[in-house]
Amino acid sequence: MSNFSPSPFTLAMLWLAMAAPLAHADEPKLPIDNDDKGSVYVAPKLSPTETSVESHGATVGVQRKDGSSLYGGMDTSTTRPTYSVGGSTGGNVSFSAGAESDGKDKHGVKAGVQIKY
């Protein structure tokens, strides 16, 4: 057996390599309220620093048991804050749409269809 003991720098680099793909993944949804109709959640936009985590806004949303949802949020990680809104229907064929803008240069819309079988 080897007595390999990685340095703190090696461990930090390994953690960053594994966390990098997660930075572009959906933020975790932390439930605020939950009942038989659905849940209200907040998804903070976080970025790691050397010793802690910085918050750059959040998304607040409502998700019903049938899969339909509404959300609105703000991202302050750039020089101008970006605001977003959107929603989706539920069921076996779900339609979604959303928009985001910083009020000046950045504008975007998205739409999609999800078919469950």
ZAZAKOL-999272 format. One record per atom (N, C-alpha, C): residue in three letters; x, y, z. Coordinates in pm, whole numbers, plus 32768, in hexadecimal, padded with zeros to 4 digits. Layout:
# ZAZAKOL-999272
AlaXYZ/...
END
This chain:
# ZAZAKOL-999272
Met80527F8A8000/Met800080008000/Met8056807C8000/Ser802980E17FBE/Ser807081607FB6/Ser804281BB8026/Asn809A820E8055/Asn8079827180BC/Asn806782F9807C/Phe801C83008010/Phe8006837D7FC9/Phe7FB183DB801E/Ser7FE584528034/Ser7F9D84B88082/Ser7FA085398031/Pro7F30855B7FEF/Pro7F3085D37F99/Pro7F3F86527FEB/Ser7F8086B47FAF/Ser7F9287357FF0/Ser7F0F87817FEE/Pro7EFF87E78044/Pro7E8688398040/Pro7E72887A7FB7/Phe7EDF88A07F74/Phe7ED488DC7EEF/Phe7E9B88777E8C/Thr7ECA87FA7E91/Thr7E9787927E38/Thr7E0387787E51/Leu7DDD87747ED0/Leu7D5087607EF1/Leu7CFB87D57EBE/Ala7D2D884F7ECC/Ala7CE388C47E9C/Ala7CD288C17E05/Met7D3C889C7DBD/Met7D3488957D2C/Met7CD488267CFF/Leu7CD687B77D46/Leu7C7A874A7D27/Leu7BEA87777D3E/Trp7BD187BD7DAC/Trp7B4B87EF7DC9/Trp7B1E88517D5E/Leu7B7688AC7D33/Leu7B51890C7CCB/Leu7B3688C77C47/Ala7B8288607C26/Ala7B6C88177BA9/Ala7AE587D17BA9/Met7ABD879D7C1C/Met7A3C87597C24/Met79CA87BE7C2E/Ala79E188327C6B/Ala797788947C7E/Ala796088E87C02/Ala79C188F47BA8/Ala79B289497B32/Ala793989257ADD/Pro792288A47ABD/Pro78AA88857A6F/Pro782A88A57ABB/Leu782E88A07B3E/Leu77B688BE7B8C/Leu779789527B8D/Ala77F889A67B70/Ala77E08A377B71/Ala777A8A5E7B08/His77718A107A9D/His77128A2F7A33/His769189DF7A40/Ala768A89887AA2/Ala7610893A7AB9/Ala75A989927B00/Asp752F89617B03/Asp74C789AA7B4B/Asp74ED89B57BDE/Glu74CF8A287C18/Glu74E98A3B7CA5/Glu748C89E17CF5/Pro74B889B57D6A/Pro745F89637DBC/Pro73E789B47DEB/Lys737489767DEA/Lys72F989B87E16/Lys72E3899B7EA9/Leu72E88A017EFC/Leu72D289F27F8B/Leu72418A127FAA/Pro71F489B27FDC/Pro716589CA7FF5/Pro714F8A2E8066/Ile70F18A8A804F/Ile70C98AEB80B6/Ile70478ABE80F6/Asp6FE98A9080A2/Asp6F688A6280D2/Asp6F3C89ED807A/Asn6EF7898D80B4/Asn6ECD8918806B/Asn6E4688EA80A1/Asp6DE788CE8049/Asp6D6688968073/Asp6D3588378007/Asp6CB6880D8010/Asp6C8387AB7FB0/Asp6C7287E47F24/Lys6C7788687F12/Lys6C6B88A67E8D/Lys6CF188B37E46/Gly6D5D88C27E93/Gly6DE088D47E57/Gly6E4089137EBA/Ser6EAA89527E84/Ser6F0D898E7EDC/Ser6F3C8A157EA7/Val6F6A8A667F04/Val6FAA8AE57EE6/Val703E8AD07F07/Tyr70968AFB7EAD/Tyr71248AE37EC2/Tyr71768B5F7EA2/Val71F28B5E7ED0/Val72568BC27EAB/Val72D18B767E7A/Ala730C8BA57E0E/Ala73868B697DD7/Ala73F18BD77DD3/Pro74478BDD7E39/Pro74AD8C467E3B/Pro75168C317DD0/Lys754A8C9E7D99/Lys75B88C997D39/Lys76378CB27D89/Leu76868C477D9A/Leu76FC8C4D7DEF/Leu777A8C337D9F/Ser77E88C717DCB/Ser786B8C537D90/Ser78D18C467E01/Pro79278BDF7DF8/Pro79888BC97E64/Pro79FB8C2D7E5D/Thr7A308C4F7ED0/Thr7AAB8C9D7EDB/Thr7B128C447F1F/Glu7B848C7D7F44/Glu7BEB8C2C7F87/Glu7BBA8BF7800D/Thr7B6F8C498056/Thr7B4B8C2380DF/Thr7AB68C1E80F9/Ser7A648C478099/Ser79D48C4A80B2/Ser79878C43802E/Val790C8C6C8032/Val78B68C6E7FBC/Val78768CF77FB2/Glu78708D2F7F38/Glu782F8DB07F22/Glu77A98D9A7EDD/Ser77478DE97F04/Ser76C38DE27EC7/Ser76B78E4D7E5A/His76808E267DE8/His766D8E827D78/His75DB8E817D4A/Gly757F8E907DA8/Gly74F28E907D88/Gly74B38E097DA1/Ala74388DFC7D75/Ala73EE8D7F7D8A/Ala73768D7A7D2E/Thr733E8D047D20/Thr72C18CEF7CD9/Thr725B8CBD7D3E/Val71E48CF57D39/Val71768CCA7D90/Val710B8C917D35/Gly70D48C1F7D5A/Gly70728BE17D04/Gly70098B917D4F/Val6FA48B697D03/Val6F388B157D35/Val6F318A9C7CD9/Gln6F318A257D13/Gln6F2589AB7CC4/Gln6EB289587CFB/Arg6E5289397CA3/Arg6DDD88EB7CCC/Arg6DF788577CBB/Lys6DA388067CF9/Lys6DB387747CF4/Lys6DA8873D7C65/Asp6D5B877E7C0E/Asp6D4D874E7B84/Asp6DC587717B2C/Gly6E2787B97B63/Gly6E9F87DE7B17/Gly6E9E886B7AE2/Ser6E2C88B07AE7/Ser6E29893A7AB7/Ser6E7589947B19/Ser6EAE8A007AE4/Ser6EFE8A577B3A/Ser6F048AE47B04/Leu6F258B417B5D/Leu6F3F8BCD7B3D/Leu6FBC8BF57B8A/Tyr700E8C4D7B4F/Tyr70848C7B7B96/Tyr70A68D0A7B6E/Gly70F18D4C7BC2/Gly71278DD17BA8/Gly71A88DDE7BF5/Gly72098E247BBC/Gly72888E2C7C02/Gly72E08E9D7BD4/Met73508EAB7C19/Met73B28F127BFB/Met743E8ED87C0C/Asp74978EF87BAE/Asp75228ECD7BB3/Asp75798F4A7BB4/Thr75C78F5C7C1F/Thr761A8FD47C2D/Thr76AE8FB67C18/Ser76D08F467BD6/Ser775C8F217BC4/Ser77A28F717B57/Thr77598FBB7B06/Thr7795900E7A9E/Thr778990A17AC6/Thr77BE90FB7A72/Thr77BC91897A93/Thr772F91C17A9A/Arg76D5918E7A47/Arg764891B57A4B/Arg75F6913D7A78/Pro759B914E7AD8/Pro754890DD7B03/Pro74EF90AC7A91/Thr74DD90297A8A/Thr74878FEB7A27/Thr740B8FB47A6D/Tyr73988FD47A37/Tyr73188FA87A70/Tyr72DC8F3E7A15/Ser72998EDB7A51/Ser725D8E707A01/Ser71D38E4C7A38/Val717B8E2379DD/Val70F68DF27A00/Val70D68D7E79A2/Gly707F8D2479D0/Gly70598CB57979/Gly6FF88C5879BD/Gly6FD38BF27974/Gly6F778B9079A9/Gly6F6B8B19794D/Ser6F258AB4797F/Ser6F0E8A3D792E/Ser6E8A89FD7957/Thr6E4F89B478F9/Thr6DD5896A7915/Thr6DFD88E17949/Gly6DA18897797C/Gly6DBE881179AE/Gly6D8787A87952/Gly6D8C872C797D/Gly6D5186BF7930/Gly6DB8867578DC/Asn6D85861C7886/Asn6DDD85CC7832/Asn6E1C861B77C1/Val6DDA86857794/Val6E1386E07732/Val6E1987687775/Ser6E9187967796/Ser6EA3881177E1/Ser6EE3887B7788/Phe6EA888F17785/Phe6EDD8962773A/Phe6F1D89C4779C/Ser6F8F89FB7778/Ser6FD28A5A77D0/Ser6FFD8AD47781/Ala70048B4577C6/Ala70318BC17789/Ala706E8C1977F4/Gly70CF8C6A77CD/Gly710F8CC3782A/Gly71538D3577E0/Ala71708D9D782A/Ala71B58E1277F2/Ala72158E487859/Glu72828E837829/Glu72E18EC57882/Glu73168F42783F/Ser733A8FA57892/Ser736E9022785D/Ser73B8906D78CB/Asp741C90BA78A0/Asp745E911478FE/Asp742D91A478EA/Gly73CA91B57894/Gly73909238787C/Gly73DB928B7816/Lys7449925877E1/Lys749792A67782/Lys74CC92507710/Asp753592027729/Asp757991B976BE/Asp7550912776B3/Lys753490E97721/Lys751A905A7722/Lys7483903F7725/His74518FFA76BE/His73C48FD576B8/His73BE8F467684/Gly73658EF876BB/Gly73598E6F768B/Gly72D18E3476AA/Val72A58DDC7655/Val722B8D90766C/Val724A8CFE7654/Lys72008CA87697/Lys72128C197683/Lys718B8BD67689/Ala717E8B697641/Ala71028B1D7640/Ala71268A8B762A/Gly70CF8A33765B/Gly70EB89A67649/Gly70708950765D/Val707C88D47635/Val701388717645/Val705487F47681/Gln701A87C076EB/Gln704B87447725/Gln6FDB86DC771B/Ile6FFC866B76DD/Ile6F9C85FF76CC/Ile6FC7858A7723/Lys6F6F8561777D/Lys6F8C84EF77D3/Lys6F4584757799/Tyr6F8A84077793/Tyr6F4D838B7762/Tyr6F74831777B6/
END
